[in-house]
């Protein structure tokens, strides 16, 4: 059973409609990433899609809402990885988070087309798994 630190999460009883909106928001971001030609935009929206997918998954499977506090993206990736039993989500997600932070706080980073396309493919597969988990009828955990 996954435990949720109250520093990062609070109890939440989401409706199916709320969960669906979270998921649609994540999928919309991925769609933007797939259509845009600027690597920076593609990367940013791909990362956002992963985080938003995690928010949907955590709400559905954990019955908690993510609090916007320092470190919450790390927690989202960790819990998402745990719920889907996939350590790559934590590893690849944190690599993406680090690149995003370098871009925001350290004056930028160089993104290669190959890396961004690999991230987008990984996030697309992960969101498909999130979609399956979120649209299943049972809440587990």
Secondary structure in CASP SS format (residue, H / E / C, confidence):
PFRMAT SS
TARGET T0000
AUTHOR 0000-0000-0000
METHOD secondary structure of the structure
MODEL  1
X C 1.00
X C 1.00
X C 1.00
X C 1.00
X C 1.00
X C 1.00
X C 1.00
X C 1.00
X E 1.00
X E 1.00
X E 1.00
X C 1.00
X C 1.00
X C 1.00
X C 1.00
X H 1.00
X H 1.00
X H 1.00
X H 1.00
X H 1.00
X H 1.00
X H 1.00
X H 1.00
X H 1.00
X H 1.00
X H 1.00
X H 1.00
X H 1.00
X H 1.00
X H 1.00
X H 1.00
X H 1.00
X H 1.00
X H 1.00
X H 1.00
X C 1.00
X C 1.00
X C 1.00
X H 1.00
X H 1.00
X H 1.00
X H 1.00
X H 1.00
X H 1.00
X H 1.00
X H 1.00
X H 1.00
X H 1.00
X H 1.00
X H 1.00
X H 1.00
X H 1.00
X H 1.00
X H 1.00
X H 1.00
X H 1.00
X H 1.00
X H 1.00
X H 1.00
X H 1.00
X H 1.00
X H 1.00
X C 1.00
X E 1.00
X E 1.00
X E 1.00
X C 1.00
X C 1.00
X C 1.00
X C 1.00
X C 1.00
X H 1.00
X H 1.00
X H 1.00
X H 1.00
X H 1.00
X H 1.00
X H 1.00
X H 1.00
X H 1.00
X H 1.00
X H 1.00
X H 1.00
X C 1.00
X C 1.00
X C 1.00
X H 1.00
X H 1.00
X H 1.00
X H 1.00
X H 1.00
X H 1.00
X H 1.00
X H 1.00
X H 1.00
X H 1.00
X H 1.00
X H 1.00
X H 1.00
X H 1.00
X H 1.00
X H 1.00
X H 1.00
X H 1.00
X H 1.00
X C 1.00
X C 1.00
X C 1.00
X C 1.00
X C 1.00
X C 1.00
X C 1.00
X H 1.00
X H 1.00
X H 1.00
X H 1.00
X H 1.00
X H 1.00
X H 1.00
X H 1.00
X H 1.00
X H 1.00
X H 1.00
X H 1.00
X H 1.00
X H 1.00
X H 1.00
X H 1.00
X H 1.00
X H 1.00
X H 1.00
X H 1.00
X H 1.00
X H 1.00
X H 1.00
X C 1.00
X C 1.00
X C 1.00
X C 1.00
X C 1.00
X C 1.00
END
